[in-house]
Amino acid sequence: MNVRQLIKRPYKRAIVSLSGYFRGNIPADSDTLVIGVDRGTHHLLEEGIMPHIVIGDLDSISRMDLISTLRGKSVPYFLVSNWDKDYTDGQRAIEIVYTVGIKHLTIIGIMGGEMDHFLGNLSLFSMYSHMFDTMVGYTGYQTIELVEGQKTYALPKGTSISFVPYDDEVTLTLRGVLWEVENRLFKRENLPPISNIVVKDNVVIDSDGKLWVIIGREDKPYLLKYPQGR
């Protein structure tokens, strides 16, 4: 498979749509490469978005229904045999994005009904986030990122924001939230309260290790502004 021949022009951003839950407008424009993975393709079609690539074994959806929908749309269609499970469908999609040189990636539908799929989707961030300038995940109501070092978020006041260590231990400084901390040691095995609330125009995070940042909750959802790219 020569991916560069399939992608007809350069894109600044990419969206990979997985099979889990998603609510909200999908932030795709003409500079966005869109890849549907299994049932994630239906998320796109329901929003009126035609994917550039559909990838996966399609074990989550009706193959004939999808083929009928995409017929005549010039969509590269990859059917991956069920027995070939050295890589997940999500991994294949992300590898395509990386191969064509896109540096800003959004993944939607990372949380679904099966816990093993959700944990597997989270592992994509630890495997691939270092390869992109930004890698953001959207669930039904929340935004999730794997962050290390210093980062600033411009968020509406009152937004819920939570922090969960990815590494065993993380020393963390937080500013711009209701409960600020200064060089506090967070241990994954013994978590303190992790939910917080934005009270200033900018939230500044500074950590010496990797941690999950989760923004929004069911009653106050929030999706980060989509990266503009270069």
Contacts in CASP RR format, 6 or more apart in sequence:
PFRMAT RR
TARGET T0000
AUTHOR 0000-0000-0000
METHOD contacts of the structure
MODEL  1
MNVRQLIKRPYKRAIVSLSGYFRGNIPADSDTLVIGVDRGTHHLLEEGIM
PHIVIGDLDSISRMDLISTLRGKSVPYFLVSNWDKDYTDGQRAIEIVYTV
GIKHLTIIGIMGGEMDHFLGNLSLFSMYSHMFDTMVGYTGYQTIELVEGQ
KTYALPKGTSISFVPYDDEVTLTLRGVLWEVENRLFKRENLPPISNIVVK
DNVVIDSDGKLWVIIGREDKPYLLKYPQGR
1 78 0 8 1.000
3 96 0 8 1.000
3 99 0 8 1.000
3 100 0 8 1.000
4 99 0 8 1.000
4 100 0 8 1.000
6 53 0 8 1.000
6 76 0 8 1.000
7 33 0 8 1.000
7 52 0 8 1.000
7 100 0 8 1.000
10 100 0 8 1.000
11 31 0 8 1.000
11 32 0 8 1.000
11 33 0 8 1.000
11 100 0 8 1.000
11 102 0 8 1.000
12 31 0 8 1.000
12 32 0 8 1.000
12 102 0 8 1.000
12 104 0 8 1.000
12 228 0 8 1.000
12 229 0 8 1.000
12 230 0 8 1.000
13 31 0 8 1.000
13 32 0 8 1.000
13 33 0 8 1.000
13 102 0 8 1.000
13 104 0 8 1.000
13 105 0 8 1.000
13 106 0 8 1.000
13 226 0 8 1.000
13 227 0 8 1.000
13 229 0 8 1.000
14 32 0 8 1.000
14 33 0 8 1.000
14 34 0 8 1.000
14 35 0 8 1.000
14 97 0 8 1.000
14 102 0 8 1.000
14 104 0 8 1.000
14 105 0 8 1.000
14 106 0 8 1.000
15 26 0 8 1.000
15 27 0 8 1.000
15 28 0 8 1.000
15 32 0 8 1.000
15 33 0 8 1.000
15 34 0 8 1.000
15 35 0 8 1.000
15 105 0 8 1.000
15 106 0 8 1.000
15 107 0 8 1.000
15 108 0 8 1.000
16 35 0 8 1.000
16 36 0 8 1.000
16 37 0 8 1.000
16 90 0 8 1.000
16 93 0 8 1.000
16 94 0 8 1.000
16 97 0 8 1.000
16 105 0 8 1.000
16 106 0 8 1.000
16 107 0 8 1.000
16 108 0 8 1.000
17 26 0 8 1.000
17 34 0 8 1.000
17 35 0 8 1.000
17 36 0 8 1.000
17 37 0 8 1.000
17 40 0 8 1.000
17 41 0 8 1.000
17 43 0 8 1.000
17 44 0 8 1.000
17 51 0 8 1.000
17 107 0 8 1.000
17 108 0 8 1.000
17 109 0 8 1.000
18 37 0 8 1.000
18 38 0 8 1.000
18 40 0 8 1.000
18 90 0 8 1.000
18 107 0 8 1.000
18 108 0 8 1.000
18 109 0 8 1.000
18 110 0 8 1.000
18 121 0 8 1.000
19 37 0 8 1.000
19 38 0 8 1.000
19 39 0 8 1.000
19 40 0 8 1.000
19 60 0 8 1.000
19 109 0 8 1.000
19 112 0 8 1.000
19 117 0 8 1.000
20 39 0 8 1.000
20 40 0 8 1.000
20 43 0 8 1.000
20 109 0 8 1.000
20 110 0 8 1.000
20 111 0 8 1.000
20 112 0 8 1.000
20 113 0 8 1.000
20 117 0 8 1.000
21 109 0 8 1.000
21 111 0 8 1.000
21 112 0 8 1.000
21 113 0 8 1.000
21 139 0 8 1.000
21 140 0 8 1.000
22 43 0 8 1.000
22 108 0 8 1.000
22 109 0 8 1.000
22 138 0 8 1.000
22 139 0 8 1.000
22 140 0 8 1.000
23 140 0 8 1.000
23 141 0 8 1.000
23 221 0 8 1.000
24 140 0 8 1.000
24 223 0 8 1.000
25 47 0 8 1.000
26 43 0 8 1.000
26 44 0 8 1.000
26 47 0 8 1.000
26 49 0 8 1.000
26 108 0 8 1.000
27 106 0 8 1.000
27 223 0 8 1.000
27 226 0 8 1.000
28 34 0 8 1.000
28 49 0 8 1.000
33 52 0 8 1.000
33 53 0 8 1.000
33 97 0 8 1.000
33 100 0 8 1.000
33 102 0 8 1.000
34 44 0 8 1.000
34 49 0 8 1.000
34 50 0 8 1.000
34 51 0 8 1.000
34 52 0 8 1.000
34 53 0 8 1.000
35 51 0 8 1.000
35 52 0 8 1.000
35 53 0 8 1.000
35 54 0 8 1.000
35 55 0 8 1.000
35 93 0 8 1.000
35 96 0 8 1.000
35 97 0 8 1.000
36 44 0 8 1.000
36 51 0 8 1.000
36 53 0 8 1.000
36 54 0 8 1.000
36 55 0 8 1.000
36 93 0 8 1.000
37 54 0 8 1.000
37 55 0 8 1.000
37 56 0 8 1.000
37 89 0 8 1.000
37 90 0 8 1.000
37 93 0 8 1.000
38 56 0 8 1.000
38 57 0 8 1.000
38 58 0 8 1.000
38 59 0 8 1.000
38 60 0 8 1.000
38 61 0 8 1.000
38 89 0 8 1.000
39 60 0 8 1.000
39 61 0 8 1.000
40 60 0 8 1.000
40 108 0 8 1.000
40 109 0 8 1.000
41 51 0 8 1.000
41 54 0 8 1.000
41 61 0 8 1.000
41 66 0 8 1.000
42 61 0 8 1.000
43 108 0 8 1.000
43 109 0 8 1.000
44 50 0 8 1.000
44 51 0 8 1.000
45 69 0 8 1.000
50 70 0 8 1.000
50 73 0 8 1.000
50 75 0 8 1.000
51 75 0 8 1.000
52 75 0 8 1.000
52 76 0 8 1.000
53 75 0 8 1.000
53 76 0 8 1.000
53 77 0 8 1.000
53 78 0 8 1.000
53 93 0 8 1.000
53 96 0 8 1.000
54 66 0 8 1.000
54 70 0 8 1.000
54 75 0 8 1.000
54 76 0 8 1.000
54 77 0 8 1.000
54 78 0 8 1.000
55 78 0 8 1.000
55 80 0 8 1.000
55 89 0 8 1.000
55 90 0 8 1.000
55 92 0 8 1.000
55 93 0 8 1.000
55 96 0 8 1.000
56 78 0 8 1.000
56 79 0 8 1.000
56 80 0 8 1.000
56 89 0 8 1.000
56 92 0 8 1.000
57 79 0 8 1.000
57 80 0 8 1.000
57 81 0 8 1.000
57 82 0 8 1.000
57 89 0 8 1.000
58 66 0 8 1.000
58 79 0 8 1.000
59 82 0 8 1.000
63 79 0 8 1.000
67 77 0 8 1.000
70 77 0 8 1.000
78 92 0 8 1.000
80 89 0 8 1.000
80 92 0 8 1.000
87 95 0 8 1.000
88 120 0 8 1.000
90 121 0 8 1.000
90 124 0 8 1.000
91 124 0 8 1.000
91 127 0 8 1.000
94 105 0 8 1.000
94 107 0 8 1.000
94 124 0 8 1.000
94 128 0 8 1.000
97 105 0 8 1.000
97 132 0 8 1.000
98 128 0 8 1.000
98 131 0 8 1.000
98 132 0 8 1.000
102 132 0 8 1.000
103 132 0 8 1.000
103 133 0 8 1.000
103 134 0 8 1.000
103 229 0 8 1.000
103 230 0 8 1.000
104 132 0 8 1.000
104 133 0 8 1.000
104 134 0 8 1.000
104 227 0 8 1.000
104 229 0 8 1.000
105 128 0 8 1.000
105 132 0 8 1.000
105 134 0 8 1.000
105 135 0 8 1.000
105 136 0 8 1.000
106 135 0 8 1.000
106 136 0 8 1.000
106 137 0 8 1.000
106 138 0 8 1.000
106 226 0 8 1.000
107 121 0 8 1.000
107 124 0 8 1.000
107 135 0 8 1.000
107 136 0 8 1.000
107 137 0 8 1.000
107 138 0 8 1.000
108 137 0 8 1.000
108 138 0 8 1.000
109 121 0 8 1.000
109 137 0 8 1.000
109 138 0 8 1.000
109 139 0 8 1.000
109 140 0 8 1.000
110 118 0 8 1.000
110 121 0 8 1.000
110 122 0 8 1.000
110 124 0 8 1.000
110 137 0 8 1.000
110 138 0 8 1.000
110 139 0 8 1.000
110 144 0 8 1.000
111 118 0 8 1.000
111 121 0 8 1.000
111 139 0 8 1.000
111 140 0 8 1.000
112 118 0 8 1.000
122 144 0 8 1.000
125 135 0 8 1.000
125 137 0 8 1.000
125 144 0 8 1.000
125 145 0 8 1.000
125 146 0 8 1.000
126 146 0 8 1.000
126 166 0 8 1.000
126 210 0 8 1.000
128 135 0 8 1.000
129 135 0 8 1.000
129 145 0 8 1.000
129 146 0 8 1.000
133 227 0 8 1.000
133 229 0 8 1.000
134 145 0 8 1.000
134 227 0 8 1.000
135 145 0 8 1.000
135 146 0 8 1.000
136 143 0 8 1.000
136 144 0 8 1.000
136 145 0 8 1.000
136 224 0 8 1.000
136 227 0 8 1.000
137 143 0 8 1.000
137 144 0 8 1.000
137 145 0 8 1.000
138 144 0 8 1.000
138 223 0 8 1.000
140 221 0 8 1.000
141 216 0 8 1.000
141 217 0 8 1.000
141 218 0 8 1.000
141 221 0 8 1.000
142 214 0 8 1.000
142 215 0 8 1.000
142 216 0 8 1.000
142 217 0 8 1.000
142 221 0 8 1.000
142 222 0 8 1.000
143 214 0 8 1.000
143 215 0 8 1.000
143 216 0 8 1.000
143 222 0 8 1.000
143 223 0 8 1.000
143 224 0 8 1.000
144 212 0 8 1.000
144 213 0 8 1.000
144 214 0 8 1.000
144 215 0 8 1.000
145 212 0 8 1.000
145 213 0 8 1.000
146 166 0 8 1.000
146 210 0 8 1.000
146 211 0 8 1.000
146 212 0 8 1.000
146 213 0 8 1.000
147 205 0 8 1.000
147 207 0 8 1.000
147 210 0 8 1.000
147 211 0 8 1.000
147 212 0 8 1.000
147 213 0 8 1.000
148 207 0 8 1.000
148 209 0 8 1.000
148 210 0 8 1.000
148 211 0 8 1.000
149 205 0 8 1.000
149 206 0 8 1.000
149 207 0 8 1.000
149 208 0 8 1.000
149 209 0 8 1.000
150 204 0 8 1.000
150 205 0 8 1.000
150 206 0 8 1.000
150 207 0 8 1.000
151 204 0 8 1.000
151 205 0 8 1.000
151 213 0 8 1.000
152 202 0 8 1.000
152 203 0 8 1.000
152 204 0 8 1.000
152 205 0 8 1.000
153 161 0 8 1.000
153 198 0 8 1.000
153 202 0 8 1.000
153 203 0 8 1.000
153 205 0 8 1.000
153 213 0 8 1.000
153 215 0 8 1.000
153 224 0 8 1.000
154 201 0 8 1.000
154 202 0 8 1.000
154 203 0 8 1.000
155 161 0 8 1.000
155 198 0 8 1.000
155 203 0 8 1.000
155 215 0 8 1.000
155 222 0 8 1.000
156 198 0 8 1.000
156 222 0 8 1.000
157 198 0 8 1.000
157 199 0 8 1.000
157 200 0 8 1.000
157 201 0 8 1.000
158 197 0 8 1.000
158 198 0 8 1.000
158 199 0 8 1.000
158 220 0 8 1.000
159 197 0 8 1.000
159 198 0 8 1.000
159 215 0 8 1.000
159 216 0 8 1.000
159 220 0 8 1.000
159 222 0 8 1.000
160 195 0 8 1.000
160 196 0 8 1.000
160 197 0 8 1.000
160 198 0 8 1.000
160 215 0 8 1.000
160 216 0 8 1.000
160 217 0 8 1.000
160 220 0 8 1.000
160 222 0 8 1.000
161 177 0 8 1.000
161 195 0 8 1.000
161 196 0 8 1.000
161 197 0 8 1.000
161 198 0 8 1.000
161 203 0 8 1.000
161 213 0 8 1.000
161 214 0 8 1.000
161 215 0 8 1.000
161 216 0 8 1.000
162 194 0 8 1.000
162 195 0 8 1.000
162 196 0 8 1.000
162 212 0 8 1.000
162 213 0 8 1.000
162 214 0 8 1.000
162 215 0 8 1.000
163 172 0 8 1.000
163 174 0 8 1.000
163 186 0 8 1.000
163 194 0 8 1.000
163 196 0 8 1.000
163 205 0 8 1.000
163 211 0 8 1.000
163 212 0 8 1.000
163 213 0 8 1.000
163 214 0 8 1.000
164 188 0 8 1.000
164 191 0 8 1.000
164 194 0 8 1.000
164 211 0 8 1.000
164 212 0 8 1.000
164 214 0 8 1.000
165 186 0 8 1.000
165 187 0 8 1.000
165 188 0 8 1.000
165 191 0 8 1.000
165 209 0 8 1.000
165 210 0 8 1.000
165 211 0 8 1.000
165 212 0 8 1.000
166 188 0 8 1.000
166 209 0 8 1.000
166 210 0 8 1.000
166 211 0 8 1.000
166 212 0 8 1.000
167 188 0 8 1.000
167 209 0 8 1.000
167 210 0 8 1.000
167 211 0 8 1.000
168 187 0 8 1.000
168 188 0 8 1.000
168 189 0 8 1.000
169 185 0 8 1.000
169 186 0 8 1.000
169 187 0 8 1.000
169 188 0 8 1.000
170 185 0 8 1.000
170 186 0 8 1.000
170 188 0 8 1.000
170 207 0 8 1.000
170 208 0 8 1.000
170 209 0 8 1.000
170 210 0 8 1.000
170 211 0 8 1.000
171 183 0 8 1.000
171 184 0 8 1.000
171 185 0 8 1.000
171 186 0 8 1.000
171 207 0 8 1.000
171 208 0 8 1.000
171 209 0 8 1.000
172 181 0 8 1.000
172 183 0 8 1.000
172 184 0 8 1.000
172 185 0 8 1.000
172 186 0 8 1.000
172 205 0 8 1.000
172 206 0 8 1.000
172 207 0 8 1.000
172 211 0 8 1.000
173 181 0 8 1.000
173 182 0 8 1.000
173 183 0 8 1.000
173 184 0 8 1.000
173 204 0 8 1.000
173 205 0 8 1.000
173 206 0 8 1.000
173 207 0 8 1.000
174 180 0 8 1.000
174 181 0 8 1.000
174 196 0 8 1.000
174 203 0 8 1.000
174 204 0 8 1.000
174 205 0 8 1.000
175 200 0 8 1.000
175 203 0 8 1.000
175 204 0 8 1.000
176 198 0 8 1.000
176 199 0 8 1.000
176 200 0 8 1.000
176 202 0 8 1.000
176 203 0 8 1.000
176 204 0 8 1.000
177 196 0 8 1.000
177 197 0 8 1.000
177 198 0 8 1.000
177 199 0 8 1.000
177 200 0 8 1.000
177 203 0 8 1.000
178 196 0 8 1.000
178 197 0 8 1.000
178 198 0 8 1.000
178 199 0 8 1.000
179 193 0 8 1.000
179 196 0 8 1.000
186 192 0 8 1.000
186 211 0 8 1.000
205 213 0 8 1.000
215 222 0 8 1.000
215 224 0 8 1.000
216 222 0 8 1.000
END
